[in-house]
Amino acid sequence: MEFKVNRKKCVLKKLHEEDNGYVDADPAERVSMVWELTKQAWAFAGVNAEQRLQRNVAKLIRPQDNKSKAKG
């Protein structure tokens, strides 16, 4: 799911009004919003954020100890 931020929508708040920063969106939409900000922040540094993602995942399986196998 791709979620784009509507940059034309804004809210004018007075200094005395409280804003808790709550965004009425499901978790997938909130992650997508943060991802857009992350890509923009890395772009300021001249780095493509998607190239820095881990592509290879490994699983380490250790042999079990004989003591942990025996119940008793």
HUJO-V927623 format. One record per pair of residues at least 6 apart in sequence whose C-alpha atoms are under 7 Angstrom apart, sorted by sequence separation. I is the first residue (numbers start at 1). J is the second residue. D is the distance in Angstrom with one decimal. If there is no record, write none. Layout:
I&J&D + I&J&D
//
This chain:
42&48&6.5 + 42&49&5.7 + 39&49&5.4 + 3&29&6.2 + 3&32&6.0 + 2&32&6.8 + 3&33&6.9
//
